[in-house]
Amino acid sequence: MNATIDSGTPPKHQPIKVKQKKETIVNRLTCATLDGVNARVIEVEATFTKGLPGFAVVGLASSDIQESKERTKSALLTNEFIFPPLKITVNLSPSDLKKSGTHFDLSLALLIALNKTAIDEEGLFVFGELGLDGKIKTSSMLFPLVLSLKEQGVIKRAIVPKESIVYLSHISGVDFIAVETLKEAIDIVKNKNFKANVQAFSYQAESFTVENVPYYFERKYENDFSDVKGQSVAKRASLIAAAGMHNFLMEGNPGCGKSMIAKRIKDILPPIFEEEILSIAKHQFLDGVTPSFSALRPIRSPHHTATSASVFGGGSATAKIGEVALAHKGILFFDELPHFSKSVLEALREPLQDKKVHIARVNAKIEYEADIMFVAAQNPCPCGNLLSKMKSCRCSEVEIKRYQNKLSDPFLDRIDLFVVMQEVSSGDKGDVTSSQMHEKVIEAFKMQKYRGQLRLNGKLTEEEIERYCSLDEEALKILESAIGKFALSHRSIASVKKIGRTIADLHRHTKIEKSDILEALSYRRRK
């Protein structure tokens, strides 16, 4: 029996309804962390998904960032914000870089409080530690972070704690939005009201401008050169050393005034510009000290018993800043130079040559700027009376040789000026004041800057020495004669030219003249 086929109209197919998933919002804010002394940009991103409520921070976050979860919860709950009953995941990108710092708190809190609002503000950095009551606090890391980001040219605006403005306002070129509470920060981000509310800082110091760059200086003379009796040669050498930031070594009997002179040089150093003030402040913050942002260059004088780690920096887990880096743009003074350990003296050759300190540890490799003026003082022998006409030396030849051999030729070659101090006599008088010397330094500084030098004479490179240290015919003949007579090394020749350039600047000579090069040669090291 054949089956009957129904040829009627086929039934209409009903369209299948597909339930569309709600798109998950990924909110982002920008923060930063210190990688050594340089800042690295960190993208803080958060997702809120259904599931067992939880709060996780991923991306190699340190313990202080993990603790921020509890601070964030408390700050939100005490300010009447409902903590979302969702699975919250916060990622700190790039994930292969270790991050640290309590300043990530505010970024986390803003992402959670505004979880239903799309946030993706490009170029907006957010920094701040949270109190349990929602108050926004500052952190010692903020200044080095923001300054480093500004030097890299990656930061234009930032939300920061109001109490940090005291020092952050020194950094020009960044629009700071200062906030005191979490509520205030949430309102700003929610309403996209990113107008800067901080005025730029103006330095309270004397200044002058060269090629549209302001240079600052202060006339503060805590210790005056008028207190130094006699020692006219040493004071003249101090003036030259200060004017060009040359490395300087004084040798003399105990009590002749070596330390007195070294402590007074800091007050007559050349003017300083804004980037240098900020660089000095950055190193002080890394040392845990709040800087004064003054136009005075720093001086550091570690004791001769100081370890290599305290002088250059160190540490087992993370490298810490040392005395050499803290003397950046100022003076590093070593009293009783031969009493410092051989390892410290030989390691000092690197910053004297390259203006940097490299610290290598298992967990960290860090490079600090260390553009220093090195000043040192030493006795001629262990008892100190070798050069005295009134006291007899008690040291044997072996002891004197051992004492003097602590300073190697490569180390001494990096020092520009050498002065043997005179013995003190009753007729000695103070014949020059710090104010008079400082005025000469400022005039010599202006000559260097009007000449187009980026660096001062004592810090010139080989190429810059050829460009700026030009000698007249007589001076050139004298230098050529001295090279053969005294067997000057290549580095010694460069030092003589740099010193001659500074002396010429003090005399307002366009070229290095005969009298300038003769005086420069008088400060060379006698072998």
C-alpha positions in Angstrom: 0.0 0.0 0.0 1.4 3.4 -1.1 1.8 6.1 1.5 0.0 9.3 0.8 2.3 12.4 0.8 0.8 15.6 2.1 1.8 18.4 -0.3 0.3 21.2 1.8 2.1 24.4 2.9 5.0 23.6 5.1 4.9 25.1 8.7 6.8 28.3 9.2 10.0 28.0 11.2 10.1 30.2 14.3 13.4 32.2 14.7 15.6 31.0 17.5 16.1 33.6 20.2 19.8 33.8 21.3 20.3 35.3 24.7 23.1 37.8 24.3 25.6 38.1 27.1 26.2 41.5 28.6 29.6 42.8 27.6 32.0 42.9 30.5 33.4 46.4 31.2 37.2 46.6 31.5 38.1 49.8 33.3 41.7 51.2 33.1 43.7 53.8 34.9 47.5 54.6 34.7 49.9 54.4 37.6 53.7 53.8 37.8 56.3 51.9 39.8 60.0 52.5 40.4 62.4 50.1 38.6 65.6 51.0 40.3 65.6 54.8 40.1 63.5 55.1 36.9 59.7 55.0 36.7 57.9 52.4 34.6 54.3 53.1 33.5 51.8 50.6 34.9 48.3 50.1 33.5 45.8 49.2 36.3 42.9 47.4 34.8 39.9 45.8 36.5 37.0 43.4 35.6 33.8 42.6 37.5 32.3 39.2 36.7 29.5 37.1 38.3 30.7 34.4 40.6 31.8 33.9 44.1 32.6 37.4 45.5 36.3 38.0 45.7 39.0 40.6 45.2 42.3 39.6 43.6 45.3 41.7 42.5 47.6 40.0 39.9 50.7 41.0 38.1 53.7 40.5 40.5 52.3 42.9 43.1 54.3 43.3 46.3 53.0 42.8 49.8 52.2 46.5 50.2 50.0 46.4 47.1 48.3 43.2 48.3 47.6 45.0 51.6 45.9 47.8 49.7 42.9 45.5 49.1 41.9 45.9 52.8 42.6 49.6 52.8 40.5 50.0 49.7 37.6 48.0 51.2 37.6 50.0 54.4 37.9 53.4 52.6 34.9 52.6 50.3 32.7 51.2 53.0 33.3 54.1 55.5 32.4 56.5 52.7 29.0 54.9 52.0 30.0 53.1 48.8 28.7 49.6 48.3 31.5 47.1 47.7 30.2 45.2 44.6 29.3 41.5 45.4 31.2 40.3 42.3 34.4 38.6 41.4 36.9 41.5 41.1 40.2 41.0 39.3 42.7 43.8 39.1 45.7 43.3 36.8 48.9 45.4 36.9 50.4 45.4 33.5 53.1 44.6 32.3 52.7 41.4 34.4 56.4 40.4 34.3 57.6 43.5 36.2 57.6 43.6 40.0 55.5 46.5 41.4 55.6 48.1 44.8 54.3 51.1 46.6 51.2 52.1 48.6 50.4 54.8 45.9 48.4 52.2 43.9 45.6 52.4 46.5 43.7 55.3 44.8 43.7 53.6 41.4 42.2 50.4 42.8 39.5 52.3 44.8 38.5 54.5 41.8 38.1 51.4 39.5 35.9 49.7 42.1 33.8 52.7 43.1 33.1 53.4 39.4 32.7 49.8 38.3 29.5 50.6 36.3 31.1 53.6 34.5 33.5 53.1 31.6 36.9 54.6 32.5 39.7 54.8 30.0 41.4 58.1 30.4 44.5 58.1 28.3 47.4 60.0 29.8 45.8 60.4 33.2 48.0 59.2 36.0 46.6 58.4 39.5 48.7 58.3 42.7 47.7 58.1 46.3 47.7 56.0 49.5 44.3 55.6 51.2 43.5 55.9 54.9 40.8 53.7 56.3 38.5 56.8 56.5 39.0 57.6 52.8 41.6 60.3 53.3 44.3 60.4 50.6 47.9 60.4 51.8 51.2 61.0 50.1 54.1 58.6 49.7 57.9 59.1 49.6 57.9 57.4 46.2 55.8 60.1 44.5 58.4 62.7 43.7 61.0 60.3 42.2 58.1 58.6 40.2 56.6 61.8 38.8 60.0 63.4 38.1 61.2 60.3 36.2 57.9 60.2 34.2 58.3 63.9 33.3 61.9 63.3 32.2 60.7 60.5 29.9 58.0 62.8 28.5 55.1 60.4 29.3 53.1 62.4 31.9 51.0 65.5 31.3 48.4 65.3 34.1 48.0 63.5 37.3 45.6 63.1 40.3 47.8 63.3 43.4 47.3 63.8 47.2 47.0 67.4 48.2 49.7 67.1 50.9 52.2 66.0 48.2 51.8 69.4 46.4 54.4 71.0 48.7 57.1 69.2 46.7 55.4 68.0 43.5 54.7 71.7 42.5 58.4 72.1 41.9 58.0 69.9 38.8 56.9 72.1 35.9 55.1 70.9 32.8 52.7 68.6 34.6 49.0 69.5 35.4 48.4 68.4 39.0 44.9 67.7 40.3 45.2 67.7 44.0 42.6 65.8 46.1 42.2 65.3 49.8 39.5 62.5 50.0 38.4 59.5 48.0 34.9 61.1 47.4 36.6 64.1 45.8 38.7 61.9 43.5 35.6 59.9 42.5 33.7 63.0 41.6 36.5 64.3 39.4 36.9 61.1 37.5 33.1 60.5 37.2 32.5 64.1 35.9 35.7 64.1 33.9 36.7 67.4 35.5 40.5 67.1 35.0 41.3 70.8 35.3 44.6 71.5 37.1 44.1 73.1 40.5 47.8 73.6 41.5 49.9 76.7 40.9 53.5 76.2 39.7 56.3 76.8 42.2 58.6 79.8 42.0 62.1 79.5 43.5 62.9 82.0 46.3 66.5 82.6 45.3 68.6 85.1 43.3 68.8 84.2 39.7 69.9 85.3 36.2 69.1 84.0 32.8 71.4 82.8 30.0 69.8 81.7 26.7 66.3 81.7 28.3 67.5 79.3 31.0 67.2 80.6 34.6 70.1 79.8 37.0 69.7 80.1 40.8 72.1 80.8 43.6 72.0 81.8 47.3 74.4 84.0 49.2 74.5 82.0 52.4 77.9 81.7 54.0 77.6 79.7 57.2 81.4 79.4 57.4 83.4 82.2 55.8 86.8 82.0 54.0 87.8 85.1 56.1 88.2 82.6 59.0 91.0 80.8 57.2 94.3 82.5 58.1 97.0 82.5 55.5 96.9 79.6 53.0 96.7 82.0 50.0 97.7 79.2 47.5 95.1 76.8 48.8 92.3 79.5 48.8 93.2 80.4 45.2 93.1 76.7 44.3 89.7 76.5 46.0 88.4 79.3 43.9 89.5 77.6 40.7 88.1 74.3 41.8 84.7 75.8 42.7 84.5 77.8 39.5 85.0 74.8 37.2 83.8 72.0 39.6 87.3 70.4 39.5 88.4 67.5 41.7 90.7 68.9 44.4 93.3 67.4 46.8 94.9 69.2 49.7 98.0 67.8 51.5 99.3 69.3 54.7 100.2 69.0 58.4 97.4 68.5 60.9 95.6 71.7 61.9 96.7 73.7 58.8 93.1 74.3 57.6 92.4 71.5 55.1 88.9 70.6 56.5 88.1 74.3 57.1 88.6 75.1 53.4 86.7 72.0 52.2 83.6 73.0 54.3 83.7 76.5 52.9 83.9 75.5 49.3 80.3 74.4 49.3 79.0 78.0 49.8 80.8 79.4 46.8 79.9 76.7 44.2 78.4 77.8 40.9 74.7 78.5 40.3 72.3 75.7 39.6 69.3 75.3 37.2 65.9 73.8 37.8 66.7 70.3 36.5 69.7 70.0 38.8 67.7 71.1 41.8 65.1 68.4 41.0 67.7 65.8 40.4 69.3 66.5 43.8 65.9 66.3 45.4 65.1 63.0 43.7 68.2 61.4 45.3 67.3 62.8 48.7 63.8 61.3 48.5 65.3 57.9 47.6 67.4 58.2 50.7 64.2 58.9 52.8 65.0 62.6 53.4 62.6 65.4 52.5 64.6 68.0 50.6 64.5 71.8 51.0 64.7 72.5 47.2 67.2 75.3 47.9 69.7 76.6 45.3 72.6 75.2 47.4 74.5 72.2 46.2 74.9 69.3 48.6 78.1 68.2 50.4 78.6 64.7 51.8 81.6 63.7 53.9 81.6 60.0 54.9 84.0 58.8 57.6 87.0 56.9 56.5 85.6 53.8 58.3 82.5 53.8 56.0 81.9 50.6 54.2 81.8 50.3 50.4 78.0 49.7 50.6 77.4 52.9 52.5 79.6 54.9 50.2 78.3 53.6 46.8 75.0 52.0 47.8 74.0 48.4 48.2 71.8 45.9 49.9 71.0 42.2 49.6 67.4 42.3 48.2 67.2 45.9 46.7 70.0 48.3 46.2 69.9 51.5 48.2 71.5 54.8 47.4 74.9 55.7 48.9 77.0 58.8 49.7 78.4 59.2 46.2 75.0 59.5 44.6 73.8 61.8 47.4 76.6 64.1 46.5 75.3 64.4 43.0 75.8 68.0 41.6 77.7 68.8 44.8 80.8 67.9 46.8 82.0 64.5 48.0 84.6 65.2 50.7 87.0 62.5 51.9 89.0 63.7 54.9 92.1 61.6 55.9 92.0 60.1 52.3 94.7 57.4 52.7 92.7 55.9 55.7 89.8 54.9 53.4 89.9 51.3 52.3 91.7 50.4 49.1 88.5 48.9 47.7 86.5 52.2 48.2 89.3 54.3 46.7 89.6 52.1 43.6 85.8 51.9 43.2 85.6 55.7 43.2 87.5 55.8 39.9 84.3 54.9 38.1 82.0 57.7 39.2 84.9 60.2 38.9 85.3 59.1 35.3 81.7 58.2 34.1 79.7 60.4 36.6 77.6 57.3 37.4 77.4 54.6 40.0 76.5 51.0 39.0 75.2 48.6 41.7 74.8 45.0 40.7 73.1 42.6 43.1 71.4 39.2 42.5 67.9 40.8 42.6 68.7 44.3 41.2 71.0 46.1 38.9 70.8 49.9 39.4 72.5 52.9 37.9 72.6 56.2 39.8 73.8 59.6 38.5 76.8 60.8 40.4 78.1 64.0 38.8 80.3 65.0 41.8 83.1 67.4 42.6 85.6 65.3 44.6 87.5 67.1 47.4 90.0 65.3 49.6 92.4 66.1 52.4 95.4 64.1 53.6 98.4 64.2 55.9 101.8 63.8 54.2 102.6 60.8 56.5 100.9 58.7 59.2 102.1 61.1 62.0 101.4 64.2 59.9 104.7 66.0 60.5 106.7 65.1 57.4 106.5 68.6 55.9 106.8 70.5 59.2 109.7 72.7 59.8 109.1 72.8 63.6 108.1 69.3 64.4 110.0 66.1 63.6 108.4 63.2 61.7 108.2 60.0 63.8 107.5 57.7 60.8 109.9 55.3 59.2 110.5 55.3 55.4 108.6 52.0 55.1 105.5 53.5 56.9 105.6 56.6 54.8 105.8 54.6 51.6 103.0 52.2 52.7 100.9 55.2 53.6 101.4 57.0 50.2 101.0 53.8 48.2 97.4 53.5 49.2 96.6 56.0 46.5 97.2 54.5 43.0 98.2 56.5 40.0 95.0 55.8 38.1 93.0 57.2 41.0 95.2 60.3 41.5 95.1 60.9 37.7 91.4 61.7 38.1 92.1 64.6 40.4 92.8 68.0 38.7 94.3 70.2 41.4 96.9 69.3 44.0 98.0 71.7 46.7 100.6 71.4 49.5 99.4 73.5 52.4 101.6 76.0 54.2 102.4 75.8 57.9 100.4 78.2 60.1 102.2 81.2 61.5 101.1 83.9 63.9 101.2 86.6 61.2 98.6 84.9 59.0 95.4 86.8 58.2 92.2 86.2 56.4 92.6 88.2 53.2 89.5 87.2 51.2 85.8 86.5 52.1 83.4 83.9 50.8 81.2 86.6 49.2 84.1 87.9 47.2 85.1 84.4 46.0 81.5 83.5 45.2 81.1 86.6 43.0 84.1 85.6 40.9 82.7 82.1 40.6 79.4 83.4 39.3 81.2 85.6 36.7 83.3 82.6 35.5 80.1 80.5 35.4 78.4 83.1 33.1 81.4 83.0 30.8 81.1 79.2 30.5 77.4 79.4 29.8 77.7 82.3 27.3 80.3 80.2 25.5 77.6 77.5 25.0 78.9 74.9 27.4 76.4 72.4 28.7 79.0 71.2 31.3 81.3 73.1 33.5 85.0 73.1 32.8 85.9 70.4 35.2 83.4 68.0 33.6 84.2 68.6 29.9 84.5 65.6 27.6 87.5 65.0 25.2 85.5 66.5 22.3 84.4 69.5 24.4 88.0 70.2 25.6 89.1 70.5 22.0 86.2 72.9 21.2 86.4 75.2 24.3 89.9 74.9 25.7 91.7 76.8 22.9 95.2 78.1 23.8 97.1 81.0 22.2 100.5 80.4 20.7 102.6 81.1 23.8 100.4 79.0 26.0 100.5 76.1 23.5 104.3 76.2 23.4 104.5 76.1 27.2 102.1 73.2 27.4 104.1 71.2 24.7 107.3 71.8 26.6 105.7 70.7 29.9 104.4 67.5 28.3 107.9 66.4 27.5 109.5 67.7 30.7 107.0 66.3 33.2 105.9 63.2 31.2 102.3 64.2 31.4 99.7 61.5 30.6 96.8 62.1 28.3 94.5 62.5 31.2 96.9 64.9 32.9 97.1 67.1 29.7 93.3 67.2 29.6 93.2 68.3 33.3 95.8 71.1 32.7 93.7 72.4 29.8 90.5 72.3 31.8 92.1 74.1 34.8 93.7 76.6 32.3 90.2 77.3 30.9 88.8 78.0 34.3 91.7 80.3 35.2 91.2 82.1 31.9 87.5 82.5 32.7 88.4 84.0 36.1 90.7 86.5 34.3 88.0 87.0 31.6 90.3 85.8 28.8 88.7 84.5 25.6 91.6 82.1 25.0 93.9 80.4 27.5 96.9 82.6 27.8 100.5 82.1 29.0 99.8 83.2 32.6 96.8 80.9 32.7 98.6 77.8 31.6 101.6 78.5 33.9 99.3 78.7 36.9 97.4 75.6 35.8 100.7 73.6 35.6 101.6 74.7 39.1 98.7 72.7 40.4 99.7 69.5 38.8 100.7 66.4 40.8 104.4 66.0 41.6 105.5 62.4 41.2 
